[in-house]
Amino acid sequence: MQDKLKCGVIGAGWWATFAHIPALLGHPGAELVAIQNNSKEEAEKIAHDFKIPYACTEVEELLAIEGLSAVVVSSSPNLHYRDSLAALASGKHVLVEKPMTITVAQAMELTKVAEEHGTQFLISCPWHYTEHAIEAQRLVRDGQLGGIRMISVLMTNPVSDLLRGEGTQPTHGTPYMHPREGTYSDPKLSGGGQIYAQVCHAATYLTFLTGARPTEVFARFHNDGAVLDIYDALNLRMDDSSIVSLASTGATSRERRDFEVRVFGTKGMLFLDLWRGKMEFIPMAGEPQCYPDLASDEVYPHEAPARNLIDSIFDPTLNRSPATLGVAAMEVIEAACRSAESGRNILVSSLVEQAQWIR
C-alpha cells in the first residue's frame, strides 16, 4: 500500500473547514498535518477541533514542514496567486480555490510553474465531479451532439448579501465558521463581485464540457447600488466558433438556485439543470434520453476537489479539473471586466499577449 501523502491547507476559513479539511481527513491516502490561518487564535482552534498537528499563521511556516507533498489554497482571492506560487515553486502539488487568480497573467504564470516542476495543479470546481458532468463531457467530446454551435447558461446563487457586505451567512450546510467580513465585498480582497465569485464556476464549466477556449467577450454588469457587480450578462465567442450567452446573479431567494446549461449542436441539444441534478439529451432525430436524477448529496460534491487532488498525485490520469480550466475562466472574467468598463468587445488574445509580455 502506498504511504499517505502529507498535506496542508492554506487559508483555513469557512470553505476550507466545510469542504477541504473534512475531505482530506477522510481520504485514506492523505495525512492532513497542518493548516494556516492569519489569526493565531483561529488557527489553534481549528487545529485542535479537527485534530491537526500544526497550526500555522504564516504560509512559509506551513510550506517548510518536512515531507509536505500537497497543499490546498483556500485563502481570499487576492492571495491565491501569492500562496499558489509559493507552494508550486517549492514543488508541492496544489489545489487552488476559485477564482483561480485576479488576472490572466497570474493564472498563466502559475500553470507554467506547475509544468516546470511536474506537479499536479487543480482548480476547485465541485461541478466537474458529478455523474452527469462526466457523461455530458463524454457526449460532447465524442461528437454525439455534432458540432457545437451555441451554449446558453443561467446561473444564480443567493450570495448577494455577501457581495454587498450585508452579512456573512454562508450558502451551504451548517458551517463550522462563517466567511470573514469583506472577503466577498471588498474588491481589494475579492477582485470583483458576481463575476469573480460565481461566474468563475460557469466559465470554467464551459471549457470543461467542450474543451473550447474564449476568443471574444462582451459584457454588461449591473451593480444595483452596490460597490461590486450583482447582475452580469455576457456574450462569448469560443475558439470552436460556437457562441455563448451567460447570465448570472447573486440576487435571488435563498430558496432558489439555478444553474441551467443548454448545449446546442448540429446533432442535438444537451440540457443540464445542475442544482436540481437533472440531465437530458434531445437528438435531432430519435427519442430524448433522460438520465436518472442525482441524489441530493450528489448534486454539489463539495469534498470531491480535495479528494481528487490526492487521487491525481497517485495517478495523474485521474485529474478531472486541471488548472488550465481556471486559466480559461480567468480569460472570461478579466475580459468581461474590461468590456463592462469600456463598453467594448474584448479580444482574449490581447489579454494573453499582455500576460506573455508581463512574464
Backbone torsions as a table, in degrees:
resi	resn	phi	psi	omega
1	MET	NA	139.6	-179.3
2	GLN	-70.5	147.5	177.7
3	ASP	-65.9	154.4	176.5
4	LYS	-71.4	146.3	178.5
5	LEU	-89.3	128.8	176.6
6	LYS	-75.0	128.8	-174.2
7	CYS	-127.4	158.3	174.6
8	GLY	-138.9	160.3	177.6
9	VAL	-124.1	119.5	176.1
10	ILE	-96.3	127.4	-177.8
11	GLY	82.6	55.1	-179.1
12	ALA	-78.2	93.4	179.3
13	GLY	-127.7	-144.9	-176.1
14	TRP	-54.8	-58.6	-172.1
15	TRP	-71.1	-36.2	179.5
16	ALA	-63.9	-41.4	-179.5
17	THR	-73.6	-23.8	179.2
18	PHE	-84.2	-38.4	-171.4
19	ALA	-117.3	-59.7	-168.4
20	HIS	-71.3	-44.2	-178.6
21	ILE	-64.7	-48.6	176.0
22	PRO	-59.8	-35.7	179.9
23	ALA	-64.5	-45.2	-179.2
24	LEU	-69.5	-39.2	178.6
25	LEU	-64.3	-29.6	-177.7
26	GLY	-92.5	-3.9	-178.4
27	HIS	-86.6	126.4	-177.3
28	PRO	-64.7	-18.6	-178.9
29	GLY	-98.4	3.8	-175.9
30	ALA	-118.6	147.0	172.2
31	GLU	-128.1	104.7	-179.6
32	LEU	-79.4	110.1	-173.0
33	VAL	-106.2	-15.9	-175.3
34	ALA	-156.9	148.0	170.8
35	ILE	-130.2	156.4	178.1
36	GLN	-126.3	133.9	174.3
37	ASN	-145.9	139.1	-176.7
38	ASN	-61.8	-25.9	178.3
39	SER	-89.9	122.0	179.5
40	LYS	-61.6	-41.1	-179.5
41	GLU	-63.4	-46.0	179.9
42	GLU	-66.8	-41.2	-180.0
43	ALA	-59.9	-46.0	-178.5
44	GLU	-67.3	-36.5	179.0
45	LYS	-67.4	-44.8	179.4
46	ILE	-61.9	-46.8	179.9
47	ALA	-60.0	-41.4	179.7
48	HIS	-66.2	-48.1	-174.7
49	ASP	-67.1	-34.0	-179.3
50	PHE	-98.3	4.0	177.8
51	LYS	58.2	52.5	178.8
52	ILE	-107.3	129.9	-171.3
53	PRO	-58.9	-45.3	-172.1
54	TYR	-114.0	131.5	173.1
55	ALA	-112.4	114.2	-175.3
56	CYS	-113.6	149.1	173.0
57	THR	-107.9	-17.2	179.8
58	GLU	-113.7	139.6	178.9
59	VAL	-61.5	-41.8	-178.5
60	GLU	-61.3	-34.9	178.7
61	GLU	-63.3	-44.1	179.8
62	LEU	-66.4	-45.6	-176.3
63	LEU	-67.2	-19.7	-178.7
64	ALA	-84.2	-4.5	-179.8
65	ILE	-64.2	129.4	-174.5
66	GLU	-63.0	131.3	175.2
67	GLY	82.3	4.1	-179.8
68	LEU	-67.5	128.9	-175.7
69	SER	-108.9	-34.3	-171.1
70	ALA	-138.9	149.4	-177.4
71	VAL	-137.8	137.0	168.2
72	VAL	-100.2	125.2	177.8
73	VAL	-100.1	109.6	-176.9
74	SER	-128.8	29.8	177.3
75	SER	-76.4	-178.7	177.9
76	SER	-66.6	153.2	-173.3
77	PRO	-52.9	-35.5	-179.0
78	ASN	-66.4	-14.8	-179.6
79	LEU	-105.2	-3.8	-177.8
80	HIS	-58.3	-44.4	179.9
81	TYR	-63.7	-51.3	-178.3
82	ARG	-58.8	-48.4	-175.3
83	ASP	-71.3	-39.6	178.5
84	SER	-66.9	-40.9	179.8
85	LEU	-61.8	-43.6	179.0
86	ALA	-61.6	-42.0	-178.9
87	ALA	-70.3	-46.2	-178.6
88	LEU	-66.0	-40.6	-179.3
89	ALA	-65.7	-22.7	177.3
90	SER	-93.0	9.5	174.8
91	GLY	84.4	15.1	-179.4
92	LYS	-86.4	148.3	169.5
93	HIS	-77.3	142.2	-170.5
94	VAL	-135.9	137.1	164.2
95	LEU	-112.4	122.0	179.6
96	VAL	-110.5	138.1	177.6
97	GLU	-68.1	161.0	174.1
98	LYS	-84.5	154.0	-14.1
99	PRO	-66.1	147.2	-172.3
100	MET	-56.7	-46.5	-179.4
101	THR	-150.0	-164.0	174.6
102	ILE	-100.4	-29.2	-177.4
103	THR	-131.1	161.6	175.5
104	VAL	-63.4	-41.3	-178.8
105	ALA	-58.3	-42.9	179.1
106	GLN	-64.1	-44.1	-178.7
107	ALA	-63.6	-42.4	179.8
108	MET	-64.3	-39.5	179.8
109	GLU	-65.0	-40.3	-179.6
110	LEU	-62.7	-44.2	180.0
111	THR	-65.1	-33.8	177.9
112	LYS	-65.6	-43.0	179.2
113	VAL	-64.4	-41.1	178.4
114	ALA	-62.0	-42.0	178.5
115	GLU	-63.3	-41.4	-178.8
116	GLU	-63.8	-33.1	-178.4
117	HIS	-95.3	-5.1	178.6
118	GLY	65.3	34.4	-177.1
119	THR	-105.1	155.8	173.9
120	GLN	-74.2	134.4	-177.9
121	PHE	-138.6	116.8	-173.2
122	LEU	-122.7	150.9	171.3
123	ILE	-103.5	136.8	-173.4
124	SER	-83.4	102.1	179.1
125	CYS	-139.0	95.3	-177.1
126	PRO	-57.5	-26.6	-178.3
127	TRP	-60.6	-20.5	-175.9
128	HIS	-76.8	-5.6	-170.3
129	TYR	-111.4	3.3	178.7
130	THR	-79.0	159.4	176.8
131	GLU	-60.9	-36.5	178.9
132	HIS	-65.4	-42.7	-179.4
133	ALA	-61.8	-43.1	-179.0
134	ILE	-63.8	-43.4	179.8
135	GLU	-71.0	-39.8	179.3
136	ALA	-62.4	-43.4	178.2
137	GLN	-61.6	-41.4	179.4
138	ARG	-63.2	-44.9	-179.7
139	LEU	-59.8	-44.6	-178.8
140	VAL	-68.6	-48.4	-175.3
141	ARG	-69.4	-28.9	179.2
142	ASP	-83.9	-2.6	176.5
143	GLY	85.9	13.6	-178.7
144	GLN	-65.1	-26.0	178.3
145	LEU	-92.4	-2.4	-174.3
146	GLY	76.6	-152.3	176.7
147	GLY	-74.3	132.9	-179.8
148	ILE	-78.9	128.1	-176.1
149	ARG	-114.6	-34.0	-176.8
150	MET	-154.6	143.9	175.9
151	ILE	-132.3	134.7	176.7
152	SER	-118.1	131.1	-178.7
153	VAL	-131.1	130.8	169.3
154	LEU	-123.0	122.6	179.9
155	MET	-132.6	123.2	173.9
156	THR	-130.1	152.3	178.7
157	ASN	-160.4	132.5	-171.6
158	PRO	-74.9	71.5	-179.6
159	VAL	-112.3	12.6	-175.2
160	SER	-57.5	-41.7	-179.9
161	ASP	-62.0	-38.6	177.6
162	LEU	-65.2	-43.3	-177.9
163	LEU	-67.9	-31.8	-179.4
164	ARG	-86.5	-9.0	-176.3
165	GLY	73.2	26.9	-177.2
166	GLU	-102.0	6.3	179.4
167	GLY	177.3	168.7	178.7
168	THR	-130.0	22.0	179.1
169	GLN	-73.1	117.7	-180.0
170	PRO	-72.0	167.8	-172.7
171	THR	-100.8	-3.2	-174.7
172	HIS	-127.6	125.6	167.5
173	GLY	57.1	-162.1	177.0
174	THR	-98.8	111.0	-172.5
175	PRO	-79.2	148.0	169.8
176	TYR	-70.7	-36.7	177.2
177	MET	-148.7	162.9	-179.2
178	HIS	-95.9	159.5	174.6
179	PRO	-58.8	146.2	178.0
180	ARG	-70.3	140.1	-178.6
181	GLU	-57.9	130.4	177.5
182	GLY	96.4	-15.5	-177.4
183	THR	-58.2	-36.8	-178.7
184	TYR	-99.1	-25.3	-171.0
185	SER	-101.4	-16.2	179.6
186	ASP	-92.7	114.2	-177.1
187	PRO	-60.5	-23.3	177.5
188	LYS	-69.5	-23.6	179.1
189	LEU	-98.9	-39.9	-170.8
190	SER	-94.4	-22.0	-175.0
191	GLY	87.7	-37.7	-179.3
192	GLY	179.2	-174.3	-176.0
193	GLY	-91.9	-116.2	-177.1
194	GLN	-57.8	-34.1	-176.9
195	ILE	-62.5	-39.2	179.1
196	TYR	-87.3	-36.4	-174.1
197	ALA	-76.8	-36.4	-172.6
198	GLN	-128.0	-40.3	-179.9
199	VAL	-60.0	-26.8	177.1
200	CYS	-55.9	-37.5	176.8
201	HIS	-60.9	-51.6	-175.7
202	ALA	-66.7	-39.5	-179.7
203	ALA	-65.3	-39.8	177.3
204	THR	-66.1	-38.6	-177.5
205	TYR	-64.4	-33.2	178.5
206	LEU	-57.4	-52.1	-178.3
207	THR	-72.3	-31.8	174.5
208	PHE	-57.2	-45.1	-176.9
209	LEU	-71.3	-48.8	-167.1
210	THR	-105.6	-20.8	-174.1
211	GLY	82.2	-5.4	-178.0
212	ALA	-81.9	150.4	178.8
213	ARG	-113.0	151.7	179.5
214	PRO	-71.1	143.9	174.9
215	THR	-117.8	-29.2	179.2
216	GLU	-140.3	144.2	179.0
217	VAL	-138.9	130.3	171.1
218	PHE	-124.1	129.4	-172.8
219	ALA	-138.7	151.4	170.5
220	ARG	-132.1	133.6	178.1
221	PHE	-115.8	149.4	170.7
222	HIS	-127.1	119.9	-178.3
223	ASN	-85.5	-16.5	179.2
224	ASP	50.5	42.8	177.1
225	GLY	84.7	-4.1	179.8
226	ALA	-90.0	169.5	177.1
227	VAL	-71.3	-36.6	-175.6
228	LEU	-111.8	166.2	-178.7
229	ASP	-67.6	135.7	179.1
230	ILE	-111.4	-36.4	178.9
231	TYR	-118.6	129.2	-178.8
232	ASP	-128.7	135.5	173.9
233	ALA	-130.8	124.5	-175.7
234	LEU	-127.1	144.1	167.5
235	ASN	-120.3	132.3	-176.9
236	LEU	-126.5	153.2	162.8
237	ARG	-118.1	134.9	-178.2
238	MET	-103.1	166.1	-176.0
239	ASP	-76.6	0.0	170.5
240	ASP	-98.1	11.6	179.4
241	SER	78.6	-0.8	178.4
242	SER	-72.8	156.9	177.4
243	ILE	-115.3	150.4	-173.4
244	VAL	-134.7	135.0	167.9
245	SER	-113.5	131.3	-175.0
246	LEU	-135.4	119.7	178.0
247	ALA	-121.7	137.9	-175.9
248	SER	-153.2	143.1	174.1
249	THR	-150.8	154.1	173.9
250	GLY	-99.6	-2.1	-177.6
251	ALA	-92.2	83.8	-179.7
252	THR	-148.7	163.2	179.0
253	SER	-59.6	145.0	176.5
254	ARG	-65.1	-13.8	179.4
255	GLU	-94.2	0.3	-174.8
256	ARG	-133.5	123.1	173.4
257	ARG	-129.6	143.4	176.8
258	ASP	-130.8	137.1	167.4
259	PHE	-148.8	82.9	-177.1
260	GLU	-104.1	127.7	-179.9
261	VAL	-124.0	125.4	176.0
262	ARG	-120.9	119.7	-179.1
263	VAL	-109.8	116.0	-177.1
264	PHE	-102.4	118.5	178.0
265	GLY	-118.3	174.9	-178.8
266	THR	-72.1	-15.7	180.0
267	LYS	-111.0	-5.7	-179.1
268	GLY	164.9	-179.2	-178.1
269	MET	-125.3	137.7	177.6
270	LEU	-110.7	129.8	179.6
271	PHE	-118.9	127.5	174.6
272	LEU	-125.5	130.9	172.9
273	ASP	-114.1	89.2	-166.2
274	LEU	-66.7	-40.9	-178.3
275	TRP	-68.8	-23.8	-179.1
276	ARG	-104.9	2.6	174.6
277	GLY	66.7	37.5	-177.8
278	LYS	-116.5	147.9	178.9
279	MET	-152.0	139.5	-179.7
280	GLU	-147.0	139.2	174.5
281	PHE	-114.3	122.0	-178.8
282	ILE	-114.3	100.7	179.8
283	PRO	-72.3	159.5	176.8
284	MET	-62.6	-33.3	176.9
285	ALA	-132.7	135.7	-179.9
286	GLY	109.1	179.6	-175.3
287	GLU	-83.3	141.4	174.0
288	PRO	-62.0	148.7	177.9
289	GLN	-113.9	112.8	177.1
290	CYS	-96.7	128.9	-179.4
291	TYR	-91.4	150.9	178.3
292	PRO	-57.2	138.0	177.2
293	ASP	-62.7	146.8	175.8
294	LEU	-75.9	147.1	172.3
295	ALA	-67.1	156.6	-174.7
296	SER	-57.3	-35.9	-178.7
297	ASP	-80.9	-3.4	177.5
298	GLU	-100.4	-9.5	-174.5
299	VAL	-66.1	-44.5	-178.6
300	TYR	-133.6	83.7	-175.0
301	PRO	-75.1	81.1	-170.1
302	HIS	-66.3	-20.4	178.6
303	GLU	-89.3	-9.9	-174.5
304	ALA	-61.9	-40.8	-178.5
305	PRO	-58.4	-46.2	-179.5
306	ALA	-67.5	-36.4	176.4
307	ARG	-65.2	-39.5	-179.5
308	ASN	-67.9	-30.0	174.0
309	LEU	-56.5	-48.8	-178.9
310	ILE	-66.3	-46.5	180.0
311	ASP	-58.9	-39.0	-177.1
312	SER	-68.9	-30.5	178.3
313	ILE	-67.6	-41.2	177.9
314	PHE	-71.6	-34.8	-178.6
315	ASP	-146.5	97.6	-176.0
316	PRO	-56.4	-22.6	179.8
317	THR	-69.2	-11.5	-178.4
318	LEU	-88.8	-3.6	-179.3
319	ASN	-66.9	109.3	-176.8
320	ARG	-98.2	-3.5	-176.9
321	SER	-145.1	63.1	-178.2
322	PRO	-61.8	150.5	-175.7
323	ALA	-63.9	-16.8	175.2
324	THR	-59.7	-28.2	174.7
325	LEU	-66.3	-35.4	177.0
326	GLY	-66.7	-34.4	176.3
327	VAL	-63.2	-44.5	178.3
328	ALA	-59.4	-40.8	178.2
329	ALA	-65.7	-39.0	178.1
330	MET	-65.7	-31.5	175.5
331	GLU	-62.3	-42.3	177.3
332	VAL	-65.6	-46.7	-173.8
333	ILE	-65.0	-51.7	-177.5
334	GLU	-65.7	-40.5	178.2
335	ALA	-63.8	-39.0	178.9
336	ALA	-64.4	-42.7	179.0
337	CYS	-62.2	-41.8	179.4
338	ARG	-68.6	-36.3	179.3
339	SER	-67.7	-45.9	-179.3
340	ALA	-62.4	-34.9	-179.6
341	GLU	-74.5	-38.9	-174.0
342	SER	-95.1	-21.6	-174.7
343	GLY	78.7	12.9	-176.2
344	ARG	-114.6	159.0	168.9
345	ASN	-71.7	134.8	-176.9
346	ILE	-112.1	128.4	173.4
347	LEU	-83.3	124.8	-179.6
348	VAL	-63.0	-31.1	180.0
349	SER	-57.4	-31.1	179.5
350	SER	-68.1	-34.7	177.3
351	LEU	-70.2	-42.0	-179.7
352	VAL	-64.6	-43.0	179.2
353	GLU	-63.7	-41.0	178.2
354	GLN	-64.6	-41.1	179.5
355	ALA	-62.7	-41.1	179.6
356	GLN	-66.6	-35.4	179.2
357	TRP	-68.2	-40.5	179.5
358	ILE	-62.5	-41.2	-178.5
359	ARG	-71.6	NA	NA
